[in-house]
Amino acid sequence: MKFLFIDEVEFKVKAGDGGNGVVSFRREKFEDMGGPDGGDGGDGGDIILEVDEGMNTLADLRYNNIYKAKRGKNGKGKNQHGKNGEDLVLRVPPGTMVYDADTDKFLADLKEAGDKLIAAEGGKGGRGNARFKKSTRKAPRFSENGAKGEFRKLRLELKVLADVGLVGYPNVGKSTLIAQVSHAKPKIASYHFTTLKPNLGVVKYGEYKSFVMADIPGIIEGAHKGTGLGDEFLKHLERTRLLVHVIDVSGIEGRDPLEDFEKINNELQKYNDYLASLEQVIALNKIDLELGKQNIERVKSELNDRGYSVFPISAVTSEGCQKLVYHLGQRLEELPEREIAKEEEVLISPDFVDELYFEKLNENKYELKGTLLDSYLEKTDFNNDAAVQRLMRVLKHHGLNQIMEEKGIKEGDTVIIGPLEFDYVE
């Protein structure tokens, strides 16, 4: 079964690569000794997630497997820098949680209009040869390639933003209640699982006060294991600060109201501790039915004895609904805001972060590695001899010869540096 409401998607993002710097020399009339004038490449575009409060689903992002930003333009002669690549902005609804899909690391909680996250950064543009001119190097014949844009796999999870969440068995009147106390227009029918997506409504109380209520699709016994609609929508309750447990006090479907109460709370407990810890206000619905009137005192007395605030209501006739609404508004003023805490980032330091080191591949073959090397390899044009020579000078400056000596690399051994493979000569 597929629903139009999409609350979880995965896709890849690729930020734009930086443009390449250029090797160029000034060639103008009457300028016999024109110097280097190669411009820098432009920076690659970022991938940005931004909240659009007009959206309520992630459906628009399910159609593409990968989203790519534009790369920066290459530099030109006459010190002309390349144009930066255009950023790609992906719109998401309020309440979007962003994770790195490969590591499951929590990246951001995008809750309000205008909230943004740079999900993947564009690569820096490479420097043109004009940047490398100095007193001892009048005519540099190399430039840098642009850096690669960041690549990432993202998982987006939508959790609706509401102050109050309605919970209860299917067909107990949750949709009728939210329609009665707000301007929400959920689908209402006399069969189970009428509601297939969370419905939000703004509930007004007092003269200028309001709160947001969410009608969460019905939960049944075994929901945490996938029964019925399963735990598909339980996660949306994690945003709420208060639960209204709607109970069909009439028992018209042959279930005991108190047993319903116990079973739903058992499902919340099994899903996670936070839901189980939320304050619950009880709405005994369907008091307009004769069976409801007969059960009110028994059920209300039992739940009052357990410490719950209990409100007999009829969502159809509105009896008791305003009293319930005012109580919820007052309680929300006293409760703290719900914050989704960002997980602490655990930094694991590898043996080598920016250092160079050799990995022995076999008896006489070694490969140079290290993040410092990676950054230089990315920028080096290996079709340009001058650029390759510069790379080797930079590596020697960072102690390449000493590292080789310490590793015990001897004459005749094969050394690999990026795409280069050569026999070492002392």
Sequence and secondary structure as in RCSB ss.txt:
>XXXX:A:sequence
MKFLFIDEVEFKVKAGDGGNGVVSFRREKFEDMGGPDGGDGGDGGDIILEVDEGMNTLADLRYNNIYKAKRGKNG
KGKNQHGKNGEDLVLRVPPGTMVYDADTDKFLADLKEAGDKLIAAEGGKGGRGNARFKKSTRKAPRFSENGAKGE
FRKLRLELKVLADVGLVGYPNVGKSTLIAQVSHAKPKIASYHFTTLKPNLGVVKYGEYKSFVMADIPGIIEGAHK
GTGLGDEFLKHLERTRLLVHVIDVSGIEGRDPLEDFEKINNELQKYNDYLASLEQVIALNKIDLELGKQNIERVK
SELNDRGYSVFPISAVTSEGCQKLVYHLGQRLEELPEREIAKEEEVLISPDFVDELYFEKLNENKYELKGTLLDS
YLEKTDFNNDAAVQRLMRVLKHHGLNQIMEEKGIKEGDTVIIGPLEFDYVE
>XXXX:A:secstr
   S   EEEEEEE          B  BTTBTT  B          EEEEE TT   SGGGSS SEEE       
BTTTB       EEEEE TTEEEEETTT  EEEEE STT EEEEE        GGGG BTTBSS           
EEEEEEEE    SEEEE STTSSHHHHHHHHSS      SSTT   S EEEEEEETTTEEEEEEE     TTGGG
T TTTTTTGGGGGG SEEEEEEETT TTS  HHHHHHHHHHHHHHH HHHHHSEEEEEEE TTSHHHHHHHHHHH
HHHHHTT EEEE  TTT TTHHHHHHHHHHHHHHS               S SS  EEEEEETTEEEEE HHHHH
HHHH  TT HHHHHHHHHHHHHTTHHHHHHHHT  TT EEEETTEEEE   
